[in-house]
Amino acid sequence: MAEVQDKLNNTQPSPVDKRSARGKRGPRTERPVSEFDERVIEVSRVTRVVKGGKRLRFRTLVVIGNAKGKVGYGLGKAGDVSQAVQKAVANAKKDLRTIALKNSTVPYQVIGIYKSAKVLVKPAGEGSGLIAGGPVRIVLQLAGLKDAVAKMLGSKNKISNVMATIKALDAISSPENIKQRRLGKKSKTEKEV
């Protein structure tokens, strides 16, 4: 009996055990937490005609923001959707803009125009919520607006409307910048440029 227990305690793993361990994945690694939320707005299949037929690729439009006044958009194109999204996020991080917010809304009404797309963004009273549709709503949410009214007035193209919305938000100056401009002094942001 003691011999059997010694054999059980001193046994090496059989080849069957090694084979089953080989197919298992290692410990799960945690993804790094990004300070920006990212939303994929559009994934479209684009093809180009080449000598042997058609070449299929994917184009993605991604908007990122931290809901505290920073927002950016990016386009990515690749043969795989996940690679296209990664490229779009990298481009969006290069395009980050800071927006002047007043509490949870915009300080005044602005219109952003990009090609044939027009986007109107108006301030709203506290508690009225975000009243906007489509890609404009996503951009405003990621920028950190909680109370605003927006309307797409021109094109229905998602890329054009995202760019028009960001142009509208980019056109907003903080009250401090406006005051300093009227007094003839340069603000901190204007000195840097």
N, C-alpha and C positions, 0 to 999 in steps of 0.2 A: 504494500500500500504506500509506504514512504517513497519507494522508487518511482511509482506513478506520479506522485505529487511533485517530486524533484524534476521529472521529465516535463510536466506541465508548466512548472515555473521557469525552466531554463530553455524552453523551446523558442526557436527563431520563427519569424513569420513565414508562412508557407508561400510558395509562388502565387497562389490564388489571392492572398491578401495583398501582395505587391501589385498585382494586376488591377485589383479593384481600386487601390489608392491612386494609381496612375491616371485614371479617368476623371478623378474629382478635381474640382476647381480649388484654388487656394482661398485664403481668407478674403472676404469682401472688403475692398478699400472704400473709404468714404469719399464722395465727391467733394471737391473744394466748394465752399459756399460762396457764391458771387454776391456782390453788393447790389447787382442789377437784376431785375426781373426781365425775362425775355419772352416775347410773344411772337410766334410765327403768324404772319398775317396772310401770306399767300404762298402757295407752292404751285408752280406751273411747269408743265412739260414743254420744252422748246426743242425743236428739231432743226437741223440744218442739212441741206442736201450736199452729199459728197459723191465722189465717183462711184463707190460701191453701193450707194443707197442713201439712207438717212441716218444721221447720228443724233441720238436722243440724249438730252441733258435736262437737268432740273434747275429752275431758277426760284430762289426763295426771297421773300421780303420779310425782314425781322425788325422789330422795334424793341429797344431796351430802355429801361428807365429805373430810377431808384425811388419813385413816388415822393421825392423831396425836392423836385425842381430840376432834375437832370434827365434828359431824354435824347435818344439818337436812333437813327435808322440805318439799315445796311442791306445791300443786295448781294446775294451770293449765287454762283452758278457752278455746278459740278455734275459729274456723272451719277452721283449718289445723293439722295435727299439729305442724309445726315451730314455729309461733307459740305453740301451747299448751305445748310443751316450754320455750320461752324464758320464758314467763310463770311456769311452775312453778319454773324455776331461780332466777328473780328472787325469788319468794316464799320459796324454800328458803334463799337467802342472808340474808333478813331473819330467818329462824327458827333460825339457827345456835346450837348449844348446846355447851358444853364438858363433857366427861365425864372423871371421875376414873378413870384406869386404873391397875392394879397390874401392872407389867411388860407382859405381852401378854394379860391376862385382867381380869375384874372382881374387886374385892377381896372381895365377899361376894354371896350369893344375893339376888336382887331379883325382885319381881313387878310388872309394869306392867299397869294396867287402863284400858281406854278403851272405853266403852259395853259391848258384850257380848264384847269381845276381851280375853283374858288372855294375857300372855306371861311365861314364867318364864325367867330368865337366871341360870345358875350358873357359878361359876368352874371351870376345868379345869386339870389338870396341864400343865406345859410339854411341848410336842410332841404333845399329843393332837389339836390342830387345832380348827377351828370346826365344831361339830356343831349345825346348825340348818337349818331348811327355809324355802323361800319367801322372802317379803320380809324376814323377820327376819334371815336370813343376810346379805342385802345391806346392811341397816342396820348390823349388827355389823361387817362387813368394812370399810365406809366409815368407821366410828368408830375403827377401828384394832385391834380385838380379833383375836387370832390363835388363842387357846385359850379356848374357852367352850362351854357346852352350853346350848341354848335350846329351848323347846317352846312351841308355840301351843296354848293350852288351851281357848279359847272359839271365837269366830267364825273363819270362814275368809276374811273380807273383808280384802283387801289393805290398804286405807286404814286400817282400824281396827287391824290388826296392826302396821303401821308406827308409828302414833301410840302404841300401847301399848308397843312396844319402846323408843321414844324416851322415854316417860314412865318406863319402868323404868331406863333408863340415866341419866336426869335425877335420879332418886331416889338415886343413889349419891353418897355424900359421901366426900371424901378422908380418909384417916386423920388428917391434920393438923386438918381442920375438926372431926372428931368429938372429938379430944383437946381442942381449944380450947373446944368447946361444953360438954364435961364439966367443964372447969375454970372455966367461967363467963365466959370472955373471948370477945369477938367476933372472928371471922375477917375477913380482908380482903374476902371476897366478901359477908359479911353487913353490913359497914360501908358498902359501896357501895349496898346496897339500902335 
